[in-house]
Amino acid sequence: MSSAVLAVTALVLALGVVGQLLSMKLQVPSVLFHILSGVLIGPHVLGLVSLETFGDGLFVIVGVGVAVIVFEGAFELKRERLQRAPQAVVGMVSVGAVVMFLGTAAVVHYLIGPGWEVALLIGALMIATGPTVITPILEVVTVREQVASVLEAEGIINDVTAAVLAVVIFELLVVGNGSYGSVFLGFLERVGVGVAAGLAVAAVVYYALTHLDISPDSAPHVTRLIVFAGIVGTYAIADTVAAESGVAAAATAGIVLGNVELPHRDAIESFERDIRAIVLSFIFIVLAALLDFGDIAQLGLAGVLVVVVVALVVRPGVVFLSVRSWRFTREEKLFLSLVGPRGIIPASVATVFAIQLQDAGQSEAAQALVGVVFLIIFATVVIQAGLARQIADRLGVIPMKVIIAGGGRVGRTLARQLEQRGENVVLVDIDRDVVREVRELGFTAHEGDATESDVLRSLGIDDAKIVVAATGDDNDNLLVSQLARSKFDIERVYARVNRPENVDAFDTLDVTAIDASLATAWSIDNEIERPAMAHWMNELGEGHEVVEIEVTAEDLAGKTIREVNEAIPSGCIVAVIGRGEDTHVPDADEMIEYGDHVTFLGDAEAVREAARRFHPHS
């Protein structure tokens, strides 16, 4: 028997490695390949894995594995990342969690037909997304920092909410005689146990890492062991006191340790990523192997409707009620709405509960629970996670970086303007206090000297489309510009020039130089001669917008401005047309040509819609 388990374990790990390799090769989240591998070795295909293969120890392994994954995700959830989209994060883990919980429960109750207790249990489990599915997506889909932060924070915090709330509902409502009011108190009790255990173990681990006298040669190794022991310990302590509070404990310990100064942090992060990859592969493949297609098939059309409503109505409702910040474009909100796959927490907890319901003689409830939960998991992972990159490409939410050197007033104002347009902005400044202030404003900022190539490389300049040198020192701006143009071959480099006599030096580098004195003079002249227009331009990013695009919509080329007015939303106008070396204001009978550069001016949303119509891939 032991040799058979060993062989199956080796096969599962091998399939996990293959899934990771395919993920990197095809740029598709690895969980998709893990689920397909699990179905392949499960009882419906090869029959190599069943519930009896690993026995009662399976769910202990799954529990510890989930703790490792949650800890790793929480460890990466830095305070400054949460500051990039605080309103959206709070919304997704509060209002969003409630809407997903009650919305899913109502859909399941009215379409599938189980009692409210089981429907609420399913609704609680569907709150969770989790790092098991979000992290693999973000490894192959590069989105702006605030979008990634919302997905990561939602995954960590809502995993805890889902696990704890589901256990309380199951114990008090499904198999117990508790009241609906007691659910809230039970939830708070388990979360409290988890948070207390997580804080206590985090304090012990922190003390051990910062006070133990360890030789430099063995310090990274010992550090990894201490952290891993802390993860398992905090999970075991909390879960022994109150079921499923171990997930809250692991998340708490991860967030605390991730936001304090620790020695050998790089070694910890590298170790955690490796462990996560192994655990993620094993858990997803094994749980997918236990999938009973009979329970899913019994749901019929009603099951399909549940998936459709949850994925295309409830989830978008959650996002558009929760994410209201100007930092998120409409396309980014759509991406968040369409990419919310369910992960390990619903799968593992639903499997355990189904077994207990079967033993208690509630087979119909068990079948409804497993069928609905696994159908939603399978559908969202295959479609939403599997097509995440295609969805992101279609919506245009994978922007190349814009690196701004200088976090002063000029850099911050420019960053706000660019972020409002959906750009992926990274600020860098040598002053630690400036970096802290910029981060508090919600921008992505790094401390470093932008005149050093290693610093620019660490910021991801190889993936940048624009570099802006916006410091108050012309020499620094010239060095940044020279590195960007000559060493990293960035085509679009812009520089702030504080002294007019230095403009020629930037021109020789083929850098677009912005003379600060001339820019100031133009601004004053605008205030004198055209104050209304100047005030309107100063409000760009606050409801107003000016955008120049290249005409690539073939159905609009060859038509006059008068003829394409129907394609231009009300609230914006075609202000300028650029054709070759000529730039002019068009009249109504001028014909638009393919490749023209058209400048739209007007209300922000109308301008963006017009830009998408004239340049479909903008």
Buried (B, 14 or more C-beta within 10 A) or exposed (E): EEEEEEEBBEBBBEBBEBBBEBBEEEEBBBBBBBBBBBBBBBBEEEEBBEBEBBEEEBBEBBBBBBBBBBBBBBBBBBEBBBBBBBBBBBBBBEEBBBBBBBBBBBBBBEBBEBBBBBBBBBBBBBBBBBBBBBBBBBBBBBBBBBBBBBBBBBBBBBBBBBBBBBBBBBBBBBBBEBEEEBBEEBBEBBBEBBBBBBBBBBEBBBEBBEEEEBEEEEBBEBBBEBBBBBBBBBBBBBBEBBBBBBBBBBBBBBBBBBBEEBEBBEBBBEBBEEBBBBBBBBBBBBBBBBBBBEBBEBBEEBBEBBBEBBBEEBBBBBBBBBBEBEBBBEBBBBBBBBBBBBBBBBBBBBBBBBBEBBEEEBEBBBBBBBBBBBBBBBBBBBBBBBBBBEBBEBBBBBBEBBBBBBBBEBBBEBBBBBBBBBBBBBBBBBEEEBBBBBBEBBBBBBBBBBBBEEBBEEBBBEEBBBBBBBBBBBEBBBBBBBBBBEEBEBEBBBBBBBEEEBBEBBEEBEBEBBBBEEEEEEEEEBEEEEEEEBEBBEEBBEEBBBBBBEBBBEEBBEBBBEBBEEBBBEEBBBBBBBBEEEEEEBEEEBBBEEEBBBBBBBBBBBBBBBBBBBBEEB
